[in-house]
Amino acid sequence: MQATATNPIYFLSDFHLGAPDYENSLLREKKIVSFLDSIKHNASAIFILGDIFDFWYEYKKVVPKGFVRLLGKLAELTDAGIDIRFFVGNHDMWMVNYFQKELNIKVYFHPTTFQINNKKFFIGHGDGLGPGDHGYKFIKKIFRNKICQWLFGQLHPTFGIGLANYFSRKSREKTGSSDEVFLGEENEWLVIYCKEVLQKEQFDYFVFGHRHLPLTIQLNAGSKYINLGDWIRNFTYAVFDGNDMQLKKLEE
């Protein structure tokens, strides 16, 4: 995988399609599709770092209703030869093989390292990393458990997806606008995590989503932490041109 100034790599995350309601989600989906259409002629690769959907579960023969504009655009891009990589987030962790088989998108379930040009990247959604948040880390282990996923799959989709959407809404209500607040470099748990990793191994870029707050923080002389923000309030993304990584905002 290579990037150049004329054929860069794009990074974006946290669309949360389906939330807070159909009308707002559809407007956001159309904006995302328009952006993807605008970069299809020059993108060498696209990384999507999780939470495309506010909830996603793949039954054996059923996937959640909707989002056909985005799914169709992703299929169009991969059919055109654009390399798309997806990292599951905490809202769409129950992926199985639909993206791989139907859309030809490679799916990652854990943070992964990449060598792109002469730069070393550490890339993931970002949930469950760093200190604290033990309650979520425990729940994540349950959600990732194959037996628990199978048991959920025995529910009829009308009930199962409805139940999941209910708890997703409750989670957002509890979180509120806290994601918009910068906690300070010493308290940002993903920054703390990156600095711990750097004690063992050097990376040029740590790239995450999940936080919903666009951030670029210089960790040391040769390493940056970049959080991609979201496509709910910020409409931000990052571009790597082969030499440098820049966080940008969608221009209307």
C-alpha positions in Angstrom: 0.0 0.0 0.0 1.4 3.4 -1.1 0.2 7.0 -0.8 1.3 10.1 -2.8 0.2 13.7 -2.9 -2.0 12.9 -6.0 -3.2 9.6 -4.7 -3.5 9.9 -0.9 -5.0 7.6 1.7 -8.2 8.8 3.5 -9.2 8.0 7.1 -12.7 8.6 8.5 -14.9 7.1 11.2 -18.0 7.3 13.4 -20.9 7.8 11.1 -23.5 6.2 13.5 -26.0 5.8 10.8 -29.5 5.0 12.1 -29.1 7.6 14.9 -30.8 9.6 16.2 -33.7 9.0 13.7 -34.3 8.0 10.1 -34.5 11.6 8.7 -31.3 12.9 10.3 -29.4 9.6 9.5 -30.4 9.8 5.9 -29.2 13.4 5.5 -25.8 12.3 7.0 -25.6 9.2 4.9 -26.1 11.3 1.7 -23.3 13.7 2.8 -21.0 10.7 3.5 -21.8 9.2 0.1 -21.2 12.6 -1.6 -17.8 12.8 0.1 -16.8 9.3 -1.0 -17.9 10.1 -4.5 -15.6 13.2 -4.5 -12.5 11.2 -3.6 -13.1 8.1 -5.8 -10.9 9.4 -8.6 -7.8 9.9 -6.5 -8.0 7.8 -3.3 -5.3 5.0 -3.2 -7.0 3.5 -0.2 -9.7 4.4 2.4 -9.6 3.4 6.1 -12.9 3.5 8.0 -12.3 3.2 11.7 -15.5 1.9 13.1 -19.1 2.8 14.1 -20.4 3.1 10.5 -23.7 2.1 12.1 -25.3 2.9 15.4 -26.0 -0.8 15.6 -25.1 -3.7 13.3 -25.7 -7.4 13.7 -25.4 -10.0 11.0 -27.8 -12.9 11.2 -27.1 -15.8 8.9 -29.5 -14.6 6.3 -30.4 -11.1 7.6 -28.6 -7.8 7.9 -30.2 -4.5 9.3 -32.5 -2.7 7.0 -31.3 0.5 5.3 -28.1 2.2 4.5 -28.2 1.1 0.8 -26.7 4.3 -0.5 -23.6 3.9 1.5 -23.3 0.2 1.0 -23.7 0.7 -2.7 -21.1 3.4 -2.9 -18.6 1.2 -1.0 -19.2 -1.6 -3.4 -18.7 0.8 -6.3 -15.4 1.9 -4.9 -14.0 -1.6 -4.3 -15.3 -2.7 -7.7 -13.2 0.2 -9.1 -10.1 -1.2 -7.4 -10.0 1.1 -4.4 -8.6 -0.7 -1.3 -11.0 -0.2 1.6 -10.2 -1.4 5.2 -12.7 -1.4 8.0 -12.1 -1.6 11.7 -15.1 -2.7 13.8 -16.3 -0.3 16.4 -18.2 -0.8 19.6 -21.5 -0.2 17.8 -20.8 -2.5 14.9 -18.6 -5.2 16.5 -21.0 -8.0 15.5 -19.7 -8.2 12.0 -19.2 -11.7 10.5 -18.5 -11.8 6.7 -21.0 -9.6 4.9 -18.5 -6.8 4.3 -15.9 -9.2 3.1 -18.1 -11.3 0.8 -20.5 -8.7 -0.5 -18.3 -5.5 -0.6 -14.8 -6.9 -0.8 -13.7 -4.9 2.2 -11.1 -6.3 4.6 -12.4 -6.2 8.2 -10.2 -5.9 11.3 -11.4 -6.7 14.8 -8.4 -5.4 16.7 -5.9 -2.5 16.4 -3.4 -3.3 13.7 0.0 -1.9 12.6 0.7 -0.9 9.0 3.8 0.2 7.1 2.7 2.8 4.6 5.5 4.3 2.5 8.2 4.8 5.0 5.8 5.6 7.9 4.6 3.2 10.7 0.9 3.4 11.7 -1.0 2.0 14.6 -4.7 2.0 13.7 -7.9 1.0 15.4 -11.3 2.1 16.5 -10.0 3.0 20.0 -12.7 1.5 22.3 -11.5 -0.4 25.4 -7.9 0.9 25.2 -6.0 2.7 27.9 -6.7 3.0 31.7 -10.1 2.8 33.4 -13.6 2.2 31.9 -13.6 -1.3 33.4 -17.3 -1.6 33.1 -17.2 -1.3 29.3 -14.2 -3.6 29.0 -16.1 -6.3 30.9 -19.2 -5.8 28.7 -17.0 -5.9 25.6 -15.7 -9.3 26.5 -19.3 -10.5 26.8 -20.3 -9.0 23.5 -17.3 -10.5 21.7 -18.0 -13.9 23.2 -19.1 -16.3 20.4 -21.6 -18.1 22.6 -23.2 -14.7 23.6 -23.3 -13.7 19.9 -25.0 -17.0 19.0 -27.6 -16.6 21.7 -28.5 -13.1 20.5 -28.8 -14.5 17.0 -31.6 -16.8 18.2 -33.8 -13.8 18.8 -36.1 -12.8 15.9 -34.5 -9.8 14.1 -37.5 -7.6 14.8 -37.1 -8.1 18.6 -33.3 -8.4 18.6 -32.5 -5.3 16.5 -35.2 -3.3 18.3 -33.7 -4.2 21.7 -30.2 -3.3 20.6 -31.3 0.0 19.2 -33.1 0.8 22.5 -29.9 0.2 24.5 -27.8 2.2 22.0 -30.1 5.2 22.5 -29.8 4.8 26.2 -26.1 4.8 26.0 -26.0 8.0 23.9 -28.4 9.7 26.4 -26.1 8.7 29.3 -23.0 10.0 27.4 -24.6 13.2 26.3 -22.2 15.8 25.0 -19.2 14.5 27.0 -17.4 13.4 23.9 -17.1 17.1 22.8 -15.0 18.0 25.8 -11.2 17.8 25.6 -9.9 16.3 28.9 -6.4 17.6 28.6 -3.5 15.6 27.2 -2.7 14.0 30.6 -6.3 12.7 31.0 -7.1 11.6 27.5 -7.1 7.8 27.9 -6.1 7.1 24.3 -3.2 9.5 24.6 -2.1 7.7 27.7 -2.4 4.4 25.9 -0.3 5.6 22.9 2.4 6.9 25.3 2.5 3.4 26.9 2.9 1.8 23.5 5.7 4.2 22.6 7.7 3.0 25.6 8.0 -0.3 23.8 7.8 0.5 20.1 8.0 3.6 18.0 5.2 4.6 15.6 4.9 7.6 13.4 1.1 7.8 13.7 -1.6 6.5 16.0 -5.0 6.8 14.3 -8.2 6.2 16.1 -11.9 7.0 16.0 -14.4 6.4 18.9 -13.7 9.7 20.7 -15.8 11.9 18.4 -13.4 14.7 19.0 -11.0 15.7 16.2 -7.5 15.9 17.8 -3.9 16.0 16.7 -1.4 15.7 19.5 2.4 15.5 19.2 3.4 12.6 21.5 7.1 12.9 21.0 9.5 14.3 18.3 8.5 11.6 15.8 5.0 10.4 16.8 1.5 11.9 16.5 -1.8 10.9 17.9 -4.8 11.6 15.6 -8.4 11.2 16.4 -10.7 11.4 13.4 -13.7 13.0 15.1 -17.0 12.0 13.7 -19.6 12.6 10.9 -22.3 13.7 13.3 -21.2 17.1 14.4 -17.6 17.6 13.1 -17.5 16.0 9.6 -13.8 15.5 9.9 -11.3 13.1 8.3 -7.6 12.7 7.8 -5.4 12.5 4.7 -2.0 10.9 4.3 -0.1 12.1 1.3 2.9 9.7 1.6 4.9 12.1 3.8 2.5 13.8 6.2 -0.9 13.2 7.8 -3.4 16.1 8.1 -6.8 16.3 9.8 -9.3 18.1 7.7 -12.9 19.2 7.8 -15.5 18.7 5.1 -16.1 21.9 3.1 -19.8 22.3 2.3 
